[in-house]
Amino acid sequence: MRKKFLVGLILGLVLVAWSFSQTKSKDPAVIEVKPAKLTPLKKEALTWLEGHFSELAELNRKIWEFAEIAMEEYKSSALLADYLEKNGFLVQRGVAGMPTAFVAVYGTGKPVIGILAEYDALPGLSQDTVPYKKPLVKGQPGHGCGHNIFGVASTAAAVALKEVMAKNNLAGTIKLFGCPAEETLVGKVFMAREGLFNDLDACIQWHPSSRNGVSLGSSNALNQFEVEFFGKTAHAAGDPWHGRSALDAIELTNVGLNYLREHLKPTARLHYVITDGGLAPNVVPDYARAWYYVRDADRESVEEDYRRVLDIIEGAAKMTGTTYKVHFISGVYNLLPNQAGCEVVYSNLLLVGPPSFDEKEEEFAREIQKNLGLEPKGLDRKIQPLRKPGRSWGGGSTDVADVSWITPTTTLGIACKPLGTPGHHWSTVACGGMSIGHKAMLTAGKVMALTGLDFLTKPEILKKMRAEWLEKTKGKPYRSPLPPDLKPPVKPKPVEK
C-alpha cells in the first residue's frame, strides 16, 4: 500500500512539474484570446462588404489619386461624405471650424459608437504603383502613411454596420468622424475641443501597417509651436554692432535646448527645424523662424518641459537683444490603450484572418524590399500575438490620443506594405493605390464592422471597457491642450484649373 502511495505521489509530482513547465514555456507577455463567433449578424456585415468590394476599391483609388495634404483634403472628404449620405447617413460638414472635417450619423439612442476616418497625404511622396521609386509628379504629395486606405476602410465599416442595423432594427447610433490633418496633429484635437466625441460610448479606429495585429502600446504627448524672432538688420562685415541677429536667437535657443536634454526625463524628446534663417550671409538677419516639437510620456510632463523651453526662448531673446512671438500650433495627449476593447477587436481579427495576398502581390512586395536593400520577406500573412503593454510610452504622437482620453478607444493594424519598409515612404504609396491596399482596406473594414456589432449588441463589453477607462483616467476630465482662442490652420480650397 505504501509503495503504491509513493508511486502515485511521484507520478503526481511529475505531472505537476510537467504542467508547470508547460505553463512557464508560454510567453507571459502574450494575452490569450479566442476567435470571435461568426453570428448571423456578422455574416450579413461580411456579405455586404464583400459584395461592395469593387466600389470601395474605387473609392480608395480615387483618394489615393487626390493625395491632398493636411487641411487641403477637400476632394477626399467630400467623396467620403457623399458616399455616406448616399448610404443613409446624415452628414454635418465643416465641423469644428474645419471645412474638410465632417460627422456622419446613422441611428438614434444608445449605445453611441464612433469610428475614426483619416484621409490626408504627405508632401513630396508622389509615387506610381510600381515596385521602384517613380514619382507620378515629382515633388507632389502621396499617401505615404496609407490614410487613403484608412478613410475608406472606416467608411466601409460604418456603412456595413448601418446596413445590418437597418435590416435587423438594432438600437444605437453610429458616428463616422471625418478627421483631417492627422499628419500635423490638428484635426481631432480641434474636434475634441468642440466636444464632438463627448457622447460616445466607445470609439473604433485602425491604422495601415506592415503587420496584422492589435497594439496595447501608448504614444507620446506633444506640444508643437513656431517661434518668430525679430531683430535689426545691418551689414554683417561693415557694422555688425548695429545689428541684432534673429538667427542668433534661434541658434542660442537650440543650443539651450540641447543642454536642457541632459536634465529632462529619459522619456522626453525635443526636435526642431529652422524654417527661415535669413537670405544672405553678409546681412544680419532681422527675422528668423523655427518649428519645435516637445514630447513626453504624458500631458503633465509635456507641460513642464514646455515651460522650461519657453524660458530658454526668452533667455535667447535677452542675450541677442531681439523680441519674439510664440505661435502654438497643436498639442496632444498620450494614447490610452483599452485592453478590454482591444481584445474584442483581436477576437474579430482572428475570425476574419489577415488579407489574402496572392503570389503576384507578394512578388511586388519582395521587389520593393530588394530595391531598398532589405531581405525579401514579402507581406505579413500572419496575425501577430496580442501582447501586454511594455513601456508606458512610445516614440510617435497621434491626435487619436485625445479621443482615447474622452472615451474608450480601440486600435488595429492591418498589413498594407512590405515587411521592414519605413513609414512615410514611397513604398507605402505604391502599395496603397493597388490591390495590396484594396485588400488591406477590406480586411480592416471587416474587423471594425464586426467589432461594432459586438459593441452594439453586448452591453457588458462596453461596461468593462468603461470601467477600465475610468481606472486609467483616474477621474481626470479631458482638458484641451489648445488655447481657447486658437483657430484651426484652415487652408483655402484650391482653384480648379
Secondary structure, DSSP 8 states (H G I E B T S, - for coil): -HHHHHHHHHHHHHHHHHHHHHHHHS-TTB---------HHHHHHHHHHHHTHHHHHHHHHHHHHH--BTT--HHHHHHHHHHHHHTT-EEEESGGG-TT-EEEEEEESS-EEEEEEE--BBTT----SSSS---SSTT--B-TT-HHHHHHHHHHHHHHHHHHHHHHT--EEEEEEEE--TTTT-HHHHHHHTTTTTT-SEEE--EEESS-B-------EEEEEEEEEE-B--BTTT-GGG-B-HHHHHHHHHHHHHHHGGGS-TT-EEEEEEEE--S-TTB--SEEEEEEEEEESSHHHHHHHHHHHHHHHHHHHHHHT-EEEEEEEEEE------HHHHHHHHHHHHHH-S----HHHHHHHHHHHHHTT--------S----B---SS--S---THHHHHTTS-B---EEE-S-TT--SSSHHHHHHHTSHHHHHHHHHHHHHHHHHHHHHHH-HHHHHHHHHHHHHHHTT-----SS-TT------------
